[in-house]
Amino acid sequence: MASFASACRLSVRLSAKQLRQDATSRGFRTSARSLAAQNFTMPALSPTMTEGNIASWKFKEGDSFSAGDVLLEIETDKASMDVEAQDDGILAKIIQGDGSKGLKVGTRIGVLAEPGDDLSTLEIPADAGPAAAPPAPKEESKAAPEPASSSKAEASKPSSPVPSGTPKKQTYPLLPSVQHLIHEHGLDESAIDKMTPTGPNNRLLKGDVLAYLGSISTSYPAELSSRIEKLSHLDLSNIKIAPPAPKPAKAAPPPAAAAATAPIIEDLEVAVPISLTAVIEVQKRIQSTLGVFLPLSTFIARATALANSNLPRSKTSPPSADELFNQVLGLDKATRAKGFKGNFLPQISALPARSSPDPTKKASTAPAKKKKDLDIIDILSGTTKTQQARAAAAPKPLPGISDSVNVFSVKVPRGDEKRAQLFLDRVKTALEAEPGRLVL
């Protein structure tokens, strides 16, 4: 049993020793990525930036920096911006010092080394960036026809990369599509310098790389760029003002349209003579018995309200929503039509008096009766009414209304004559035959 336990302990020690050896052999080690330093060029801090000025360096030669530290401050014609370090490193050498102006994008301004590198034995790389100024615009215009003339010769050799025109200074950073195409075909910086950029601000486009590789015609990027530039500006040189169009003559209205206009239909007037004699008798009777005086307007208003109830439907009034719904369901024929309330208001005028006297009646030649002299005792005792009291108590007819016969009239649209006639007949019946009904 003891021998088995000792054997287990020995095997565990051997396995642990083997694991430590494997971990030692497989551990991560740090070392410099290359024995040469790297050039630090003027960065493009915006897509439209072509050059800038160095305001000041924040580190000196030989100083170490960490990722995120501000290396230097760059000034442009628009703003001042700080350039931060992307990785840890050492500022090995400053090529362009403080106050340097007019530095193109891509120009070498310093040299950076890896952390832990010995600067005394470190190899300073050569300037690989294009430091020369771009050629003048006149030279570019003269050199532009050259790729067009040799487009046929280049199109015959699509397999071998050829320069696509006079090389120009590239604008960095490159577009993502251009970088992908360069890495896909394994092109180096020397090949990039041979390409002719046709984009704005000497920007290298994907078509420029394809033209360099021979996939498309070398003249196609320049032609497309010139075409886009031409179409981007509106040409108004050949614009002419159009002559005014002649005004069309007014056509005479056709005779059918003139005949189609319907004439204006005037309202019709329906009139009925009505006597107010019975109403006046009832008025006097109420005053003598109850001592209450009811004017004629009250009788006429009550007769009008009574006659306006339960009238037939007007032919000119549109159907209501309930009636339309009943028509859809077919209930308009099953249900009995109810009466409708009218809104008639009669106009009353007295019959004109006769201008000539009646010849059958003779003028009375009898002397006027002498008024009975009233005694003061009768007046004080109240047994006799004075003439003034009688005159005040007598009812006075309304202005424009006669005590006997008057004309009641209403104006209605064409088609409602029967409805208006029924209304006036009811008013006549109420005022002549049943005036006592209006008192209740």
C-alpha positions, 0 to 999 in steps of 0.5 A, a space after each residue: 500500500 505504501 509502495 502504491 502511494 509513493 508511486 503515485 506521488 512520483 508520477 505527479 511530480 514528473 507530470 508537474 515538471 513536464 508541464 512547467 517545461 512545456 509552459 516555459 518553452 511555449 511562453 510569449 516573448 517580446 522583441 522588436 518587430 524590426 531592426 529599422 525605424 519607421 518614417 512618420 509622415 504628415 497625416 491627413 486630418 481631413 479628406 480635403 487636407 493637402 498640406 499643413 504647418 507644424 506648430 510644435 512638437 510635444 516630445 523631444 528626440 529620444 523621448 518615449 511615448 505611449 498610445 494616446 499621447 499627443 505627439 505634435 500640434 498641426 495647423 491648417 488654414 481652417 483649424 489647429 489639431 493635435 496628432 495622437 500616437 496610435 502605439 507605444 514608441 520612441 521619437 527617434 528623430 525630428 525631420 521637420 522642426 517647430 514652425 515648419 510650414 507648407 508641408 504636403 500630406 505624406 511628407 516625412 516629418 520624423 522617425 519613430 522607433 519601437 519601445 526598447 530599441 537602441 537609438 545609437 545602433 538603429 538604422 534610420 530609413 530613407 525618405 520613401 515619400 514623395 517630397 517634391 512639389 506636384 507639377 504645375 497645372 500647365 504641365 499636367 494639361 500638356 501631359 494629359 493627351 499622352 495616355 489617350 494616344 497610347 490607350 490602344 497599345 496599353 489595352 493590347 497588354 492587359 496582363 502586365 501592369 503599366 503606368 497610367 500616365 504621368 505620375 502625380 503625388 498621391 493624396 493620403 490616406 488611400 480610400 478603403 477600396 483602393 487599399 483592398 485592391 492594392 493588397 489583393 494584387 500585392 502592389 508596393 509603394 513604388 507601384 502606387 507612385 506610378 499610378 495617375 490619380 484622377 480623383 479630386 485633390 489628386 485622390 487615387 481612385 479604384 479605376 486608376 488602380 484597375 487602369 494600371 493593372 490593365 483591367 480597363 483602358 488607361 484612358 477610361 478613368 481620365 475620360 470618366 473624370 472629365 465627363 463627371 466634371 463637365 456634367 457637374 456644371 450647368 451650361 447656360 450659354 445657349 439658353 434663349 428666352 422662348 417667345 410668348 405663346 399666343 393667347 387662345 381666342 375666347 370661344 363663343 359660348 355654344 347656344 346649347 349652354 345658353 339654353 341650358 340655363 334654367 330660368 329663375 322660378 319665383 315663389 307663388 302666393 296663395 291667399 285666402 280671405 278670412 273674417 275676424 268678426 267671430 274673433 272680435 265677439 269672443 274678445 269682447 265676451 272675455 273682456 266683459 265676463 273676465 275683465 281680461 283683454 286678449 289682443 287679436 295678435 294672440 288669436 292669430 298666433 295661436 291659430 297659426 301654430 295650430 295650422 302648422 302642425 301635422 302638415 304634409 311633407 314639402 316637396 322641396 325639402 331634402 330627406 333626412 338621414 333617418 328617412 334615407 336609412 329607412 329607404 335602404 331597409 325598405 321601411 319607408 313603404 311599411 311605415 306610415 308617414 307622419 305629419 311634419 311641422 310647417 313654418 308658415 307665417 301668413 301676411 295679413 292685409 285688410 281689404 281695400 275700402 270702397 271708394 264710392 258710396 253705396 247708392 242703395 243706401 240713402 244719406 240719413 237726414 234725421 237730426 243727431 240724437 242729443 246726448 243725455 246729460 249726465 247727473 253729477 250724482 250718477 257719476 259720483 255714485 258709479 252707476 253710470 260710466 263716462 263717455 271717456 271710460 267707454 272709449 278707453 274700454 273699447 278694443 282697438 283693431 291692429 294697424 292694417 287689420 280690419 274688424 271684418 274681412 282680411 286677406 291672409 297670404 303666404 309665399 311658397 315654392 312651386 309645388 307646395 301650393 296644396 300644402 299652403 292652401 291646407 295651412 290657410 284653410 286651417 287658419 280660417 277654420 280656427 278663426 271663423 268657426 272655432 275661435 273659442 278653441 284658441 282661448 284654452 
